[in-house]
Amino acid sequence: MNLHLFIARRIGTEGSGRGRMGIISNRIGSISVAVSIVIMIVAVAIVAGFKSEIRSKATGFMGSVTLVAPGESPINELYPLSDSFSYRNVILDQKYVKSVDGVVYCSGMIKSEDDINGLYFKGVDSLYSLDFFENCLYEGELPDYSGRISNDVLISRRLASRLGCSTGDDLVTYFIKDEVKVRKFRICGLYDAQLEDLDMTLAIVDKRHAQRINGWNKNQVSSFEIAIDPGTDIKEANAEIEEILYVSSTDEDDAMFTMPLTRILSNLFDWLALLDLNMLMVLLLMMVVAGFNMISAILIILFEKISMIGLLKALGMRNRNIRKIFLLKAGSIVGKGMLWGNIIGLLICFLQWKFKIIKLNPTNYFVSYVPIKISFVDILLLNIISAVVIMLIISISTLFISRVSPDKTMRVN
């Protein structure tokens, strides 16, 4: 057996003679590392969960990348775009692109007994995927726009509650264009996406209704929503689609520009970026705390074994080899702490993911519970980086060994 490893295993054990404080410090060190690892794993899983949930909801409303008319937002009611353009298939050929859909927006006002509420109506056709709204459907059913023009409208549960209406009720809406147009829709269902700003301002209607209200023909739309795979970076996808637009567009195509969702809902994504910063600060803090607690544990062991250090020096062992012994001991303590930290941290994440124990106010956090998303690659990287940082901090304490003098320490009983 390796001599360094043999001595390291004997340090701080029950059968190694004196060293009760060393045993206690070992346990405290392991517990400190375990607690830090638990906090880091939970923090990483929660931030990843928030980012995944909120991005999923935001893209469900508006797509990840939008093609818009020059100088216009995606909610464009003034300058219609042709529903066909030459490079649509080039965009669809990209592996990460799921669909390209033309949508039509029109704004209206809804009057209840006590209030007037402005609302954007998003016109979609039968080919538009309503999977997102199906997942957050609260009551009723999804609209079917495959046949004749439909009067069905899908609104949010919050808006219905504010207006005092429910599934099956009529929704009388006023559209102020060149002249006031009145439309009566039937509420077929209520969705609950828990993004309050969008919930309160967006309803789904038949695309043909929105085109007629805007005075457009059946081949004109407000903008094009491009849905991409959830794992694809929105900004990178936007840059690639923008390149396709510049290279492949012809003189017959309408002038269009790309607009990523990160720009359309910049406040929301800025908040997510702030979560990343907060998570980074938590990770660094926990690594440093675990490292300095381990320094305390190793220093206690060093002081207890100061006679042993002097004896090893007298026998000719070099400082770096003695340091290696105590670093191996520290590595053992850290390893045990990290093992238990991973087990407890992943168990906490699993329980929250499965049973949604911790609830949140969706008005403030956009979700009704703490979301969890576990990436084992991220957990592995977290463990590796944590182990390296903690061991580097611990190595500082072993510099004490070079100051130990054998002629003085060997006099100690």
C-alpha positions as CSV (number, residue, x, y, z in Angstrom):
1,M,0.0,0.0,0.0
2,N,1.1,3.5,-0.7
3,L,2.8,5.0,2.4
4,H,1.1,8.4,2.1
5,L,-2.3,6.8,1.7
6,F,-1.7,4.4,4.7
7,I,-0.8,7.3,7.0
8,A,-3.7,9.5,5.8
9,R,-6.2,6.7,6.5
10,R,-4.9,6.4,10.1
11,I,-5.2,10.1,10.9
12,G,-8.3,11.1,12.8
13,T,-9.6,7.5,13.3
14,E,-10.9,6.0,16.5
15,G,-7.9,3.6,16.8
16,S,-5.2,6.2,16.2
17,G,-4.7,7.1,19.8
18,R,-5.3,10.7,20.8
19,G,-7.3,12.8,18.4
20,R,-10.9,13.1,19.6
21,M,-11.0,16.7,18.3
22,G,-9.6,15.5,15.0
23,I,-12.5,13.0,14.6
24,I,-15.0,15.7,15.4
25,S,-13.4,18.2,13.0
26,N,-13.5,15.5,10.3
27,R,-17.3,15.1,10.7
28,I,-17.8,18.9,10.9
29,G,-15.8,19.3,7.7
30,S,-17.8,16.6,5.9
31,I,-21.1,18.1,7.0
32,S,-20.0,21.5,5.9
33,V,-19.1,20.2,2.4
34,A,-22.3,18.2,2.2
35,V,-24.5,21.3,3.1
36,S,-22.7,23.4,0.6
37,I,-23.1,20.8,-2.2
38,V,-26.8,20.4,-1.3
39,I,-27.4,24.2,-1.6
40,M,-25.4,24.4,-4.9
41,I,-27.3,21.5,-6.5
42,V,-30.7,22.8,-5.4
43,A,-29.7,26.3,-6.7
44,V,-28.6,25.1,-10.1
45,A,-31.7,22.9,-10.5
46,I,-34.1,25.7,-9.5
47,V,-32.5,28.3,-11.8
48,A,-32.5,25.8,-14.7
49,G,-36.2,25.0,-13.9
50,F,-37.2,28.7,-13.9
51,K,-35.4,29.3,-17.2
52,S,-37.0,26.2,-18.8
53,E,-40.5,26.9,-17.6
54,I,-40.6,30.6,-18.4
55,R,-38.9,30.2,-21.8
56,S,-41.5,27.5,-22.6
57,K,-44.4,29.8,-21.7
58,A,-43.0,32.8,-23.5
59,T,-42.3,30.8,-26.7
60,G,-45.7,29.2,-26.5
61,F,-47.2,32.7,-26.8
62,M,-45.1,34.2,-29.5
63,G,-42.5,31.7,-30.9
64,S,-38.8,32.0,-30.4
65,V,-37.9,34.2,-33.5
66,T,-40.4,36.4,-35.4
67,L,-40.2,37.8,-38.9
68,V,-41.6,41.4,-38.8
69,A,-42.2,44.3,-41.2
70,P,-39.5,47.0,-41.1
71,G,-40.1,49.3,-38.2
72,E,-42.9,47.3,-36.8
73,S,-43.4,45.0,-33.8
74,P,-44.8,41.5,-34.1
75,I,-48.2,42.9,-33.2
76,N,-48.5,44.7,-36.5
77,E,-52.0,45.9,-37.6
78,L,-50.9,48.5,-40.2
79,Y,-48.5,47.0,-42.8
80,P,-49.6,43.5,-43.8
81,L,-47.0,41.0,-45.1
82,S,-47.6,38.4,-47.8
83,D,-48.3,34.9,-46.4
84,S,-45.8,33.4,-48.8
85,F,-42.1,34.1,-49.3
86,S,-39.4,32.3,-51.3
87,Y,-37.1,31.2,-48.4
88,R,-39.7,29.7,-46.1
89,N,-38.5,26.2,-46.9
90,V,-34.8,27.2,-46.4
91,I,-35.7,28.2,-42.8
92,L,-37.8,25.0,-42.3
93,D,-34.8,22.9,-43.5
94,Q,-32.8,24.0,-40.4
95,K,-32.7,21.1,-37.9
96,Y,-33.8,23.2,-35.0
97,V,-36.8,24.8,-36.7
98,K,-40.1,23.2,-35.9
99,S,-42.6,25.5,-37.8
100,V,-43.1,28.8,-39.5
101,D,-46.6,30.3,-39.0
102,G,-48.1,33.5,-40.2
103,V,-50.3,35.1,-37.6
104,V,-52.6,38.1,-37.6
105,Y,-53.1,40.6,-34.8
106,C,-55.9,43.1,-34.2
107,S,-56.6,45.1,-31.1
108,G,-60.0,45.6,-29.5
109,M,-61.8,46.6,-26.4
110,I,-64.1,44.5,-24.2
111,K,-66.6,46.2,-22.0
112,S,-67.9,44.6,-18.9
113,E,-70.4,46.0,-16.4
114,D,-67.7,47.9,-14.4
115,D,-64.7,48.0,-16.6
116,I,-63.2,48.4,-20.1
117,N,-60.3,46.2,-21.0
118,G,-58.0,46.4,-24.0
119,L,-57.1,43.1,-25.7
120,Y,-54.9,41.9,-28.5
121,F,-56.6,39.2,-30.6
122,K,-54.1,36.8,-32.2
123,G,-55.5,35.2,-35.3
124,V,-54.3,31.6,-36.1
125,D,-55.4,28.9,-38.5
126,S,-55.9,25.2,-38.2
127,L,-52.2,24.4,-38.9
128,Y,-51.0,26.5,-36.0
129,S,-49.9,24.3,-33.0
130,L,-52.0,24.9,-29.9
131,D,-50.0,22.4,-27.8
132,F,-48.9,25.1,-25.4
133,F,-52.4,26.2,-24.8
134,E,-53.6,22.6,-24.4
135,N,-51.0,22.1,-21.7
136,C,-52.2,25.1,-19.7
137,L,-55.9,24.8,-20.5
138,Y,-57.9,25.5,-17.4
139,E,-61.4,25.0,-18.5
140,G,-63.4,24.2,-21.6
141,E,-61.8,23.2,-24.9
142,L,-59.4,24.4,-27.6
143,P,-60.9,26.2,-30.6
144,D,-61.2,24.4,-33.9
145,Y,-60.5,26.6,-36.9
146,S,-60.3,23.8,-39.6
147,G,-63.8,24.3,-41.0
148,R,-66.0,27.3,-41.7
149,I,-65.0,30.6,-40.0
150,S,-65.4,30.1,-36.3
151,N,-66.5,32.5,-33.6
152,D,-64.7,30.6,-30.8
153,V,-62.2,32.6,-28.8
154,L,-59.7,31.3,-26.2
155,I,-59.0,33.8,-23.3
156,S,-57.1,33.5,-20.0
157,R,-58.7,32.5,-16.7
158,R,-57.5,35.8,-15.1
159,L,-59.2,37.9,-17.8
160,A,-62.4,35.9,-17.5
161,S,-62.4,36.4,-13.8
162,R,-61.9,40.1,-14.2
163,L,-64.7,40.4,-16.8
164,G,-67.0,38.1,-14.8
165,C,-67.5,35.6,-17.6
166,S,-66.8,31.9,-18.1
167,T,-66.8,29.2,-20.8
168,G,-69.8,29.3,-23.1
169,D,-70.5,33.0,-22.6
170,D,-70.5,35.6,-25.3
171,L,-67.6,38.1,-25.6
172,V,-68.7,41.3,-27.3
173,T,-65.7,43.2,-28.6
174,Y,-65.3,46.7,-30.2
175,F,-62.6,47.2,-32.8
176,I,-61.9,50.9,-33.6
177,K,-60.6,51.1,-37.2
178,D,-61.7,53.6,-39.8
179,E,-65.1,52.8,-38.3
180,V,-66.1,51.0,-35.1
181,K,-66.6,47.3,-35.8
182,V,-68.4,45.0,-33.3
183,R,-67.9,41.3,-33.1
184,K,-69.5,38.7,-30.8
185,F,-67.3,35.7,-30.0
186,R,-68.1,32.6,-27.9
187,I,-65.6,31.7,-25.2
188,C,-64.8,28.1,-25.9
189,G,-62.0,27.7,-23.2
190,L,-59.9,29.4,-20.6
191,Y,-56.1,29.0,-20.4
192,D,-53.8,29.7,-17.4
193,A,-50.2,30.3,-18.5
194,Q,-49.4,32.4,-15.3
195,L,-47.6,35.2,-17.3
196,E,-49.9,38.0,-16.1
197,D,-49.0,40.6,-18.7
198,L,-49.6,38.3,-21.5
199,D,-52.6,36.5,-19.9
200,M,-54.4,39.8,-19.5
201,T,-53.8,41.1,-23.0
202,L,-53.9,38.1,-25.4
203,A,-56.8,36.1,-26.8
204,I,-56.8,33.5,-29.6
205,V,-59.3,33.8,-32.5
206,D,-59.8,32.5,-36.0
207,K,-57.2,34.0,-38.4
208,R,-60.0,34.9,-40.9
209,H,-61.8,37.0,-38.4
210,A,-58.6,39.0,-37.6
211,Q,-58.0,39.5,-41.4
212,R,-61.5,40.8,-42.0
213,I,-61.3,43.2,-39.0
214,N,-58.0,44.6,-40.3
215,G,-59.4,44.9,-43.8
216,W,-56.8,42.4,-45.2
217,N,-57.2,39.6,-47.7
218,K,-56.7,35.9,-46.8
219,N,-53.0,36.0,-47.9
220,Q,-51.9,38.8,-45.6
221,V,-50.5,38.4,-42.1
222,S,-49.0,40.6,-39.3
223,S,-45.8,38.6,-38.7
224,F,-44.3,35.1,-38.9
225,E,-43.6,33.1,-35.8
226,I,-40.7,30.6,-35.9
227,A,-40.8,27.8,-33.3
228,I,-37.5,26.2,-32.5
229,D,-36.4,23.3,-30.4
230,P,-36.3,24.1,-26.6
231,G,-32.6,23.3,-26.3
232,T,-31.6,25.8,-29.1
233,D,-30.1,29.1,-28.1
234,I,-32.6,31.8,-29.2
235,K,-30.0,34.4,-30.1
236,E,-27.9,32.0,-32.1
237,A,-31.0,30.8,-34.0
238,N,-32.0,34.4,-34.7
239,A,-28.5,35.1,-36.1
240,E,-28.7,32.1,-38.4
241,I,-32.2,32.9,-39.6
242,E,-31.2,36.5,-40.2
243,E,-28.4,35.3,-42.4
244,I,-30.8,33.1,-44.4
245,L,-33.1,36.1,-44.8
246,Y,-30.3,38.3,-46.2
247,V,-28.9,35.7,-48.5
248,S,-32.0,34.0,-49.8
249,S,-34.6,36.8,-50.1
250,T,-35.6,38.1,-53.5
251,D,-37.0,41.3,-54.9
252,E,-40.5,39.7,-55.0
253,D,-40.4,39.0,-51.2
254,D,-41.7,41.5,-48.7
255,A,-39.0,43.3,-46.7
256,M,-38.7,41.7,-43.3
257,F,-36.4,41.6,-40.3
258,T,-35.9,39.0,-37.6
259,M,-36.7,39.8,-34.0
260,P,-35.8,37.3,-31.2
261,L,-38.1,36.7,-28.3
262,T,-35.3,37.9,-26.0
263,R,-35.8,41.3,-27.4
264,I,-39.6,41.3,-27.5
265,L,-39.9,40.2,-23.9
266,S,-36.6,41.8,-22.8
267,N,-37.7,42.4,-19.2
268,L,-38.6,38.8,-18.7
269,F,-35.2,37.5,-20.1
270,D,-33.3,40.2,-18.2
271,W,-34.8,38.8,-15.0
272,L,-33.7,35.3,-16.0
273,A,-30.2,36.6,-16.6
274,L,-30.2,38.1,-13.1
275,L,-31.1,34.7,-11.8
276,D,-27.9,33.4,-13.4
277,L,-25.9,36.0,-11.7
278,N,-27.5,35.2,-8.3
279,M,-26.8,31.5,-8.8
280,L,-23.2,32.2,-9.6
281,M,-22.8,34.2,-6.4
282,V,-24.4,31.4,-4.4
283,L,-22.1,28.8,-5.9
284,L,-19.0,30.9,-5.3
285,L,-20.1,31.6,-1.7
286,M,-20.8,28.0,-0.9
287,M,-17.5,26.8,-2.4
288,V,-15.6,29.4,-0.3
289,V,-17.5,28.6,2.8
290,A,-16.9,24.9,2.4
291,G,-13.2,25.5,1.7
292,F,-12.6,27.7,4.7
293,N,-14.6,25.3,7.0
294,M,-12.3,22.5,5.7
295,I,-9.3,24.7,6.5
296,S,-10.4,24.8,10.1
297,A,-10.8,21.0,10.1
298,I,-7.4,20.4,8.6
299,L,-5.7,22.9,10.9
300,I,-7.1,21.1,14.0
301,I,-5.8,17.8,12.6
302,L,-2.4,19.4,11.9
303,F,-2.1,20.8,15.4
304,E,-3.0,17.4,16.9
305,K,-0.5,15.6,14.7
306,I,2.3,18.2,15.1
307,S,4.5,15.6,16.9
308,M,3.9,13.2,14.0
309,I,4.9,15.8,11.5
310,G,8.1,16.5,13.4
311,L,8.8,12.7,13.5
312,L,8.3,12.3,9.8
313,K,10.6,15.3,9.1
314,A,13.2,13.7,11.4
315,L,13.0,10.5,9.5
316,G,13.7,12.4,6.3
317,M,10.3,12.9,4.7
318,R,10.1,16.1,2.7
319,N,7.5,18.8,3.3
320,R,5.7,18.2,0.0
321,N,5.3,14.5,0.9
322,I,3.9,15.4,4.3
323,R,1.6,17.9,2.7
324,K,0.4,15.1,0.3
325,I,-0.6,13.0,3.4
326,F,-2.8,15.7,4.8
327,L,-4.2,16.6,1.4
328,L,-5.2,13.0,0.9
329,K,-6.9,13.1,4.3
330,A,-8.7,16.3,3.3
331,G,-9.7,14.7,0.0
332,S,-11.2,11.8,1.9
333,I,-13.2,14.2,4.1
334,V,-14.3,16.3,1.1
335,G,-15.2,13.2,-0.9
336,K,-17.5,11.9,1.9
337,G,-19.2,15.3,2.2
338,M,-19.7,15.6,-1.6
339,L,-21.1,12.0,-1.8
340,W,-23.7,12.7,0.9
341,G,-24.4,16.2,-0.5
342,N,-25.2,14.8,-3.9
343,I,-27.5,12.1,-2.5
344,I,-29.4,14.6,-0.3
345,G,-29.4,17.4,-2.9
346,L,-30.7,15.1,-5.7
347,L,-33.3,13.6,-3.3
348,I,-34.6,17.1,-2.4
349,C,-34.8,18.0,-6.1
350,F,-36.6,14.8,-7.0
351,L,-39.2,15.3,-4.2
352,Q,-39.9,18.9,-5.3
353,W,-40.1,17.8,-9.0
354,K,-42.4,14.9,-8.2
355,F,-44.7,16.4,-5.6
356,K,-44.3,20.2,-6.0
357,I,-44.0,20.7,-2.3
358,I,-42.9,24.3,-2.3
359,K,-45.5,26.6,-3.7
360,L,-45.1,30.1,-5.2
361,N,-47.3,33.1,-6.0
362,P,-47.6,33.0,-9.8
363,T,-48.2,36.8,-9.9
364,N,-44.7,37.4,-8.8
365,Y,-42.8,34.3,-10.0
366,F,-44.8,33.3,-13.1
367,V,-45.1,29.8,-11.8
368,S,-47.2,28.3,-9.0
369,Y,-44.5,26.1,-7.6
370,V,-40.7,26.0,-7.5
371,P,-39.7,24.4,-10.8
372,I,-36.9,21.9,-11.0
373,K,-34.7,20.8,-13.9
374,I,-31.8,18.5,-13.3
375,S,-29.0,18.2,-15.8
376,F,-26.5,15.5,-14.8
377,V,-23.8,17.1,-17.0
378,D,-24.2,20.4,-15.0
379,I,-24.2,18.4,-11.7
380,L,-21.0,16.6,-12.8
381,L,-19.3,19.9,-13.7
382,L,-20.4,21.4,-10.5
383,N,-18.9,18.6,-8.5
384,I,-15.6,18.7,-10.4
385,I,-15.3,22.5,-10.1
386,S,-16.3,22.4,-6.4
387,A,-13.7,19.7,-5.6
388,V,-10.9,21.6,-7.3
389,V,-11.8,25.0,-5.7
390,I,-12.2,23.4,-2.2
391,M,-8.9,21.5,-2.5
392,L,-7.1,24.6,-3.7
393,I,-8.3,26.5,-0.6
394,I,-7.4,23.6,1.7
395,S,-3.8,23.5,0.2
396,I,-3.2,26.9,1.8
397,S,-3.5,25.5,5.3
398,T,-0.9,22.8,4.6
399,L,1.7,25.5,4.1
400,F,1.8,25.4,7.9
401,I,3.8,22.2,7.7
402,S,6.9,23.9,6.4
403,R,7.1,25.9,9.6
404,V,7.2,22.9,11.9
405,S,10.6,22.3,13.5
406,P,11.4,18.6,14.4
407,D,13.7,19.5,17.3
408,K,10.9,21.4,19.1
409,T,7.9,19.2,18.3
410,M,9.6,15.9,19.2
411,R,9.9,17.1,22.8
412,V,6.1,17.1,23.1
413,N,4.7,14.0,24.7
